[in-house]
């Protein structure tokens, strides 16, 4: 039986590219922090300059990305690289992998898989956020409990939230953290994305 290669490509991208659908609610507001504040990341292995959104493949090739290539699609207009065990940290938590999303040779999105939830650190750094819930428990918490709690005079996210995404809007990009504690192995992700990433990706996809 023949296999439609375009169908296979779309299936792969469906797995890679999470569709942001679900309930959305504005949390309690707090003072917005400096939007130019940078998160501290170690630079033991992958230089931070290689991971800046809007960088180009020509710059990234200095890191010898070829060995980390996941795949090239749509006549190489979209390229994905996965760097395993990069020996980096975010807020002192180890990064397990980094996924680099290139569109037309430009680094348009980065996703860091972590071993811990950094939601409270991001709230402290960036302030006001929007939140989406991806399960019935989290959506019920939205309706019945406060999203932000006070612990030792510090604002922290309600720990009863199970499967959710927090989002911050910066001048040129979005910052996300995606947390899913519903399964046996919790999933924690930190994501930076150009604001037009989703529309540009759909444009590349429609072209084929």
C-alpha positions in Angstrom: 0.0 0.0 0.0 1.4 3.4 -1.0 1.8 6.1 1.6 1.0 9.7 0.9 4.3 11.6 1.8 2.4 14.9 2.3 0.1 13.1 4.8 3.1 11.8 6.7 4.6 15.3 6.8 1.4 16.8 8.1 1.2 14.1 10.7 4.7 14.8 11.9 4.0 18.5 12.1 0.8 17.9 14.0 2.8 16.1 16.7 5.5 18.8 16.8 3.3 21.9 16.7 0.9 22.1 19.6 -2.4 23.7 18.7 -3.3 26.2 21.3 -6.9 25.5 21.9 -8.9 25.5 25.1 -10.3 27.8 27.7 -8.6 31.1 28.3 -8.9 33.3 31.4 -7.1 36.5 32.5 -5.5 36.0 35.8 -5.3 38.5 38.6 -3.0 41.3 37.5 0.2 42.3 39.1 2.9 44.9 38.3 4.5 44.3 34.9 8.2 43.8 35.1 10.9 45.0 32.7 10.0 43.4 29.3 13.7 43.3 28.4 14.6 41.2 31.4 16.5 38.1 30.2 16.2 34.7 31.9 19.5 33.4 33.1 20.7 30.4 31.1 24.0 28.6 31.5 26.4 28.7 28.5 28.5 25.6 29.1 27.7 23.9 25.8 25.3 25.8 23.5 26.2 29.5 23.3 23.2 31.7 24.0 23.8 33.7 20.9 22.9 30.6 18.9 19.5 30.4 20.6 18.2 34.0 20.1 14.9 34.2 18.3 15.3 35.7 14.8 18.7 34.3 14.3 19.7 32.7 11.0 20.7 29.3 10.0 24.0 30.7 8.7 24.8 31.8 12.3 23.6 28.5 13.8 25.7 26.4 11.5 28.7 27.6 13.4 27.4 25.3 16.1 27.4 22.3 13.7 23.6 21.8 13.9 23.7 19.1 11.3 24.0 16.3 13.9 20.9 17.6 15.6 18.7 17.7 12.5 15.2 16.3 13.1 13.9 17.0 9.6 13.4 19.4 6.7 10.0 19.9 5.1 8.2 21.8 2.5 11.2 22.0 0.2 13.4 22.9 3.1 11.5 26.0 4.0 10.8 24.5 7.5 13.6 22.9 9.4 13.7 21.4 12.9 16.6 20.6 15.1 16.6 18.9 18.5 19.6 19.3 20.8 19.6 16.6 23.5 21.2 17.1 26.9 22.5 20.6 26.1 24.1 21.1 29.5 22.1 24.2 30.1 19.9 25.5 32.9 16.9 27.9 33.2 16.4 29.3 36.7 18.9 26.6 37.8 16.8 23.8 36.5 18.5 21.5 33.9 17.3 21.6 30.3 16.7 18.1 28.9 16.4 19.1 25.3 16.0 22.2 23.0 14.0 22.1 19.8 14.8 24.8 17.2 12.1 25.8 14.7 13.4 27.5 11.5 11.2 29.0 8.9 12.9 30.2 5.7 16.2 30.0 7.4 15.2 32.1 10.4 15.1 30.8 13.9 11.4 31.5 14.7 10.7 29.4 17.8 12.6 27.6 20.6 11.2 25.0 23.0 13.1 23.9 26.1 12.1 20.7 27.8 12.8 21.0 31.5 12.8 18.8 34.6 10.8 21.2 36.8 8.0 23.7 36.8 9.3 27.3 36.4 5.9 29.0 36.4 6.6 30.9 39.6 10.0 32.1 38.4 8.5 33.4 35.2 5.7 35.1 37.0 8.2 36.8 39.3 10.3 37.9 36.3 7.6 38.9 33.8 4.5 39.7 35.9 1.0 39.7 34.3 0.2 36.8 32.1 -2.7 35.0 30.4 -3.5 31.4 31.1 -5.2 28.5 29.2 -6.5 25.3 30.7 -6.3 22.0 28.9 -8.3 19.7 31.3 -11.5 19.8 33.3 -9.7 20.0 36.6 -7.8 23.1 35.7 -10.9 24.7 34.1 -12.8 24.0 37.4 -10.0 25.7 39.4 -10.4 28.7 37.1 -14.0 29.0 38.3 -13.8 28.1 41.9 -10.3 29.2 43.2 -7.8 31.9 42.8 -5.1 31.5 40.2 -2.5 33.3 42.2 -1.9 32.4 45.9 0.2 34.2 48.5 2.9 32.0 50.2 5.3 33.7 52.5 4.4 37.1 51.1 5.3 35.8 47.6 2.8 35.4 44.7 2.8 31.9 43.4 0.6 29.9 41.0 -2.2 27.8 42.4 -0.7 24.3 42.8 -4.1 22.7 42.0 -3.7 23.6 38.4 -2.8 20.5 36.5 -2.6 21.0 32.7 -2.1 24.6 31.5 -0.1 27.2 29.6 1.0 30.6 30.7 1.8 33.3 28.1 3.6 36.6 28.2 3.7 39.1 25.4 7.0 40.9 24.7 7.6 43.6 22.1 8.7 41.1 19.4 7.9 37.7 20.8 5.7 35.6 23.0 7.0 33.6 26.0 5.2 30.5 27.2 5.5 27.9 29.8 3.5 24.6 29.2 2.9 22.4 32.1 1.1 19.0 32.1 1.0 17.1 35.5 -1.9 14.8 34.5 0.2 11.8 33.5 2.8 9.6 35.3 5.6 11.8 34.0 5.0 15.5 34.3 5.9 17.6 31.2 7.5 21.1 31.7 8.3 23.3 28.7 9.6 26.8 28.3 9.0 28.3 24.8 10.0 31.5 23.0 8.3 32.3 19.7 8.2 35.2 17.2 4.7 36.7 17.3 4.1 35.8 13.7 5.3 32.2 13.9 1.9 30.5 13.7 0.8 32.6 10.7 4.1 32.2 8.9 4.0 28.4 9.4 0.5 28.2 8.1 1.6 30.2 5.1 4.5 27.8 4.4 2.1 24.8 4.8 -0.5 26.2 2.5 2.1 26.8 -0.2 2.3 23.0 -0.6 
